[in-house]
C-alpha cells in the first residue's frame, strides 16, 4: 500500500505549521499520485 500525495502533503503542512512556520499549497493536482515540489525560502 502506498501513501497518497494528498495525505503526504497534509501531514507535511501540519508538521510545518506545528513548528511555527508557514506553508501553503500553490498548485493542486491529482490527490492520489503525482509529483510534489517543495520550495524552501530561508
PDB file of N, CA, C and O in Angstrom:
ATOM      1  N   UNK A   1       0.850  -1.179   0.000  1.00  0.00           N
ATOM      2  CA  UNK A   1       0.000   0.000   0.000  1.00  0.00           C
ATOM      3  C   UNK A   1       0.894   1.242   0.000  1.00  0.00           C
ATOM      4  O   UNK A   1       1.838   1.338   0.785  1.00  0.00           O
ATOM      5  N   UNK A   2       0.590   2.177  -0.880  1.00  0.00           N
ATOM      6  CA  UNK A   2       1.355   3.413  -0.984  1.00  0.00           C
ATOM      7  C   UNK A   2       0.571   4.562  -0.372  1.00  0.00           C
ATOM      8  O   UNK A   2      -0.660   4.565  -0.383  1.00  0.00           O
ATOM      9  N   UNK A   3       1.282   5.516   0.151  1.00  0.00           N
ATOM     10  CA  UNK A   3       0.653   6.706   0.716  1.00  0.00           C
ATOM     11  C   UNK A   3       0.276   7.653  -0.438  1.00  0.00           C
ATOM     12  O   UNK A   3       1.034   7.806  -1.396  1.00  0.00           O
ATOM     13  N   UNK A   4      -0.881   8.273  -0.337  1.00  0.00           N
ATOM     14  CA  UNK A   4      -1.323   9.175  -1.400  1.00  0.00           C
ATOM     15  C   UNK A   4      -0.628  10.529  -1.280  1.00  0.00           C
ATOM     16  O   UNK A   4      -0.150  10.902  -0.208  1.00  0.00           O
ATOM     17  N   UNK A   5      -0.580  11.243  -2.371  1.00  0.00           N
ATOM     18  CA  UNK A   5       0.021  12.583  -2.371  1.00  0.00           C
ATOM     19  C   UNK A   5      -0.729  13.512  -1.422  1.00  0.00           C
ATOM     20  O   UNK A   5      -0.123  14.311  -0.708  1.00  0.00           O
ATOM     21  N   UNK A   6      -2.038  13.397  -1.425  1.00  0.00           N
ATOM     22  CA  UNK A   6      -2.858  14.255  -0.570  1.00  0.00           C
ATOM     23  C   UNK A   6      -2.519  14.054   0.907  1.00  0.00           C
ATOM     24  O   UNK A   6      -2.351  15.027   1.642  1.00  0.00           O
ATOM     25  N   UNK A   7      -2.417  12.811   1.339  1.00  0.00           N
ATOM     26  CA  UNK A   7      -2.102  12.517   2.736  1.00  0.00           C
ATOM     27  C   UNK A   7      -0.704  13.004   3.093  1.00  0.00           C
ATOM     28  O   UNK A   7      -0.499  13.566   4.169  1.00  0.00           O
ATOM     29  N   UNK A   8       0.258  12.795   2.200  1.00  0.00           N
ATOM     30  CA  UNK A   8       1.636  13.224   2.454  1.00  0.00           C
ATOM     31  C   UNK A   8       1.710  14.736   2.615  1.00  0.00           C
ATOM     32  O   UNK A   8       2.363  15.234   3.531  1.00  0.00           O
ATOM     33  N   UNK A   9       1.042  15.468   1.726  1.00  0.00           N
ATOM     34  CA  UNK A   9       1.076  16.930   1.772  1.00  0.00           C
ATOM     35  C   UNK A   9       0.379  17.447   3.026  1.00  0.00           C
ATOM     36  O   UNK A   9       0.878  18.369   3.670  1.00  0.00           O
ATOM     37  N   UNK A  10      -0.759  16.872   3.381  1.00  0.00           N
ATOM     38  CA  UNK A  10      -1.470  17.307   4.587  1.00  0.00           C
ATOM     39  C   UNK A  10      -0.620  17.089   5.835  1.00  0.00           C
ATOM     40  O   UNK A  10      -0.576  17.949   6.714  1.00  0.00           O
ATOM     41  N   UNK A  11       0.051  15.946   5.916  1.00  0.00           N
ATOM     42  CA  UNK A  11       0.918  15.660   7.060  1.00  0.00           C
ATOM     43  C   UNK A  11       2.103  16.619   7.096  1.00  0.00           C
ATOM     44  O   UNK A  11       2.484  17.100   8.164  1.00  0.00           O
ATOM     45  N   UNK A  12       2.684  16.898   5.932  1.00  0.00           N
ATOM     46  CA  UNK A  12       3.816  17.821   5.858  1.00  0.00           C
ATOM     47  C   UNK A  12       3.401  19.222   6.292  1.00  0.00           C
ATOM     48  O   UNK A  12       4.110  19.862   7.068  1.00  0.00           O
ATOM     49  N   UNK A  13       2.261  19.705   5.801  1.00  0.00           N
ATOM     50  CA  UNK A  13       1.779  21.035   6.174  1.00  0.00           C
ATOM     51  C   UNK A  13       1.509  21.119   7.673  1.00  0.00           C
ATOM     52  O   UNK A  13       1.829  22.124   8.308  1.00  0.00           O
ATOM     53  N   UNK A  14       0.931  20.084   8.228  1.00  0.00           N
ATOM     54  CA  UNK A  14       0.641  20.069   9.662  1.00  0.00           C
ATOM     55  C   UNK A  14       1.926  20.140  10.482  1.00  0.00           C
ATOM     56  O   UNK A  14       1.992  20.841  11.492  1.00  0.00           O
ATOM     57  N   UNK A  15       2.944  19.408  10.036  1.00  0.00           N
ATOM     58  CA  UNK A  15       4.227  19.399  10.746  1.00  0.00           C
ATOM     59  C   UNK A  15       4.917  20.766  10.661  1.00  0.00           C
ATOM     60  O   UNK A  15       5.466  21.252  11.651  1.00  0.00           O
ATOM     61  N   UNK A  16       4.886  21.371   9.489  1.00  0.00           N
ATOM     62  CA  UNK A  16       5.499  22.693   9.309  1.00  0.00           C
ATOM     63  C   UNK A  16       4.797  23.724  10.187  1.00  0.00           C
ATOM     64  O   UNK A  16       5.455  24.518  10.859  1.00  0.00           O
ATOM     65  N   UNK A  17       3.471  23.715  10.185  1.00  0.00           N
ATOM     66  CA  UNK A  17       2.705  24.665  10.989  1.00  0.00           C
ATOM     67  C   UNK A  17       2.943  24.443  12.484  1.00  0.00           C
ATOM     68  O   UNK A  17       2.998  25.407  13.248  1.00  0.00           O
ATOM     69  N   UNK A  18       3.085  23.195  12.906  1.00  0.00           N
ATOM     70  CA  UNK A  18       3.342  22.889  14.313  1.00  0.00           C
ATOM     71  C   UNK A  18       4.695  23.430  14.760  1.00  0.00           C
ATOM     72  O   UNK A  18       4.878  23.753  15.933  1.00  0.00           O
ATOM     73  N   UNK A  19       5.637  23.529  13.836  1.00  0.00           N
ATOM     74  CA  UNK A  19       6.961  24.080  14.144  1.00  0.00           C
ATOM     75  C   UNK A  19       6.969  25.606  14.114  1.00  0.00           C
ATOM     76  O   UNK A  19       8.005  26.224  14.359  1.00  0.00           O
ATOM     77  N   UNK A  20       5.819  26.220  13.815  1.00  0.00           N
ATOM     78  CA  UNK A  20       5.707  27.669  13.828  1.00  0.00           C
ATOM     79  C   UNK A  20       6.071  28.347  12.520  1.00  0.00           C
ATOM     80  O   UNK A  20       6.306  29.555  12.492  1.00  0.00           O
ATOM     81  N   UNK A  21       6.119  27.590  11.444  1.00  0.00           N
ATOM     82  CA  UNK A  21       6.449  28.151  10.137  1.00  0.00           C
ATOM     83  C   UNK A  21       5.188  28.230   9.282  1.00  0.00           C
ATOM     84  O   UNK A  21       4.120  27.767   9.684  1.00  0.00           O
ATOM     85  N   UNK A  22       5.325  28.817   8.111  1.00  0.00           N
ATOM     86  CA  UNK A  22       4.195  28.961   7.196  1.00  0.00           C
ATOM     87  C   UNK A  22       4.420  28.107   5.959  1.00  0.00           C
ATOM     88  O   UNK A  22       5.535  28.030   5.443  1.00  0.00           O
ATOM     89  N   UNK A  23       3.371  27.474   5.493  1.00  0.00           N
ATOM     90  CA  UNK A  23       3.425  26.698   4.253  1.00  0.00           C
ATOM     91  C   UNK A  23       2.044  26.734   3.614  1.00  0.00           C
ATOM     92  O   UNK A  23       1.030  26.825   4.306  1.00  0.00           O
ATOM     93  N   UNK A  24       2.017  26.661   2.301  1.00  0.00           N
ATOM     94  CA  UNK A  24       0.748  26.650   1.584  1.00  0.00           C
ATOM     95  C   UNK A  24       0.882  25.834   0.309  1.00  0.00           C
ATOM     96  O   UNK A  24       1.988  25.617  -0.186  1.00  0.00           O
ATOM     97  N   UNK A  25      -0.235  25.389  -0.210  1.00  0.00           N
ATOM     98  CA  UNK A  25      -0.265  24.669  -1.480  1.00  0.00           C
ATOM     99  C   UNK A  25      -0.533  25.702  -2.572  1.00  0.00           C
ATOM    100  O   UNK A  25      -1.559  26.381  -2.556  1.00  0.00           O
ATOM    101  N   UNK A  26       0.395  25.815  -3.515  1.00  0.00           N
ATOM    102  CA  UNK A  26       0.267  26.802  -4.585  1.00  0.00           C
ATOM    103  C   UNK A  26      -0.520  26.232  -5.751  1.00  0.00           C
ATOM    104  O   UNK A  26      -1.389  26.903  -6.307  1.00  0.00           O
ATOM    105  N   UNK A  27      -0.219  25.004  -6.119  1.00  0.00           N
ATOM    106  CA  UNK A  27      -0.940  24.323  -7.203  1.00  0.00           C
ATOM    107  C   UNK A  27      -1.364  22.955  -6.720  1.00  0.00           C
ATOM    108  O   UNK A  27      -0.631  22.280  -5.997  1.00  0.00           O
ATOM    109  N   UNK A  28      -2.552  22.555  -7.125  1.00  0.00           N
ATOM    110  CA  UNK A  28      -3.105  21.277  -6.683  1.00  0.00           C
ATOM    111  C   UNK A  28      -3.398  20.414  -7.896  1.00  0.00           C
ATOM    112  O   UNK A  28      -4.093  20.836  -8.820  1.00  0.00           O
ATOM    113  N   UNK A  29      -2.868  19.217  -7.886  1.00  0.00           N
ATOM    114  CA  UNK A  29      -3.112  18.279  -8.980  1.00  0.00           C
ATOM    115  C   UNK A  29      -3.914  17.095  -8.483  1.00  0.00           C
ATOM    116  O   UNK A  29      -4.874  17.252  -7.729  1.00  0.00           O
ATOM    117  N   UNK A  30      -3.517  15.921  -8.904  1.00  0.00           N
ATOM    118  CA  UNK A  30      -4.203  14.684  -8.547  1.00  0.00           C
ATOM    119  C   UNK A  30      -3.993  14.358  -7.069  1.00  0.00           C
ATOM    120  O   UNK A  30      -2.884  14.504  -6.556  1.00  0.00           O
ATOM    121  N   UNK A  31      -5.047  13.919  -6.384  1.00  0.00           N
ATOM    122  CA  UNK A  31      -4.956  13.575  -4.963  1.00  0.00           C
ATOM    123  C   UNK A  31      -4.231  12.265  -4.701  1.00  0.00           C
ATOM    124  O   UNK A  31      -3.664  12.073  -3.626  1.00  0.00           O
ATOM    125  N   UNK A  32      -4.246  11.369  -5.667  1.00  0.00           N
ATOM    126  CA  UNK A  32      -3.706  10.038  -5.410  1.00  0.00           C
ATOM    127  C   UNK A  32      -2.257   9.866  -5.821  1.00  0.00           C
ATOM    128  O   UNK A  32      -1.545   9.060  -5.222  1.00  0.00           O
ATOM    129  N   UNK A  33      -1.806  10.591  -6.813  1.00  0.00           N
ATOM    130  CA  UNK A  33      -0.426  10.422  -7.283  1.00  0.00           C
ATOM    131  C   UNK A  33       0.042  11.706  -7.940  1.00  0.00           C
ATOM    132  O   UNK A  33      -0.759  12.580  -8.273  1.00  0.00           O
ATOM    133  N   UNK A  34       1.329  11.806  -8.120  1.00  0.00           N
ATOM    134  CA  UNK A  34       1.875  12.975  -8.793  1.00  0.00           C
ATOM    135  C   UNK A  34       3.131  13.468  -8.121  1.00  0.00           C
ATOM    136  O   UNK A  34       3.514  12.993  -7.051  1.00  0.00           O
ATOM    137  N   UNK A  35       3.763  14.421  -8.757  1.00  0.00           N
ATOM    138  CA  UNK A  35       4.998  14.996  -8.231  1.00  0.00           C
ATOM    139  C   UNK A  35       4.668  16.033  -7.163  1.00  0.00           C
ATOM    140  O   UNK A  35       3.654  16.726  -7.242  1.00  0.00           O
ATOM    141  N   UNK A  36       5.538  16.126  -6.172  1.00  0.00           N
ATOM    142  CA  UNK A  36       5.401  17.124  -5.115  1.00  0.00           C
ATOM    143  C   UNK A  36       6.664  17.967  -5.138  1.00  0.00           C
ATOM    144  O   UNK A  36       7.767  17.440  -4.995  1.00  0.00           O
ATOM    145  N   UNK A  37       6.511  19.267  -5.317  1.00  0.00           N
ATOM    146  CA  UNK A  37       7.634  20.194  -5.389  1.00  0.00           C
ATOM    147  C   UNK A  37       7.599  21.076  -4.153  1.00  0.00           C
ATOM    148  O   UNK A  37       6.594  21.732  -3.881  1.00  0.00           O
ATOM    149  N   UNK A  38       8.696  21.093  -3.404  1.00  0.00           N
ATOM    150  CA  UNK A  38       8.775  21.893  -2.181  1.00  0.00           C
ATOM    151  C   UNK A  38       9.843  22.959  -2.371  1.00  0.00           C
ATOM    152  O   UNK A  38      10.982  22.653  -2.725  1.00  0.00           O
ATOM    153  N   UNK A  39       9.473  24.204  -2.134  1.00  0.00           N
ATOM    154  CA  UNK A  39      10.414  25.317  -2.245  1.00  0.00           C
ATOM    155  C   UNK A  39      10.635  25.881  -0.844  1.00  0.00           C
ATOM    156  O   UNK A  39       9.684  26.255  -0.158  1.00  0.00           O
ATOM    157  N   UNK A  40      11.886  25.936  -0.432  1.00  0.00           N
ATOM    158  CA  UNK A  40      12.230  26.429   0.900  1.00  0.00           C
ATOM    159  C   UNK A  40      12.910  27.784   0.756  1.00  0.00           C
ATOM    160  O   UNK A  40      13.898  27.921   0.034  1.00  0.00           O
ATOM    161  N   UNK A  41      12.374  28.777   1.446  1.00  0.00           N
ATOM    162  CA  UNK A  41      12.955  30.112   1.449  1.00  0.00           C
ATOM    163  C   UNK A  41      13.401  30.405   2.880  1.00  0.00           C
ATOM    164  O   UNK A  41      12.605  30.351   3.818  1.00  0.00           O
ATOM    165  N   UNK A  42      14.668  30.710   3.026  1.00  0.00           N
ATOM    166  CA  UNK A  42      15.180  30.994   4.373  1.00  0.00           C
ATOM    167  C   UNK A  42      15.528  32.432   4.517  1.00  0.00           C
ATOM    168  O   UNK A  42      15.974  32.856   5.583  1.00  0.00           O
TER     169      UNK A  42
END
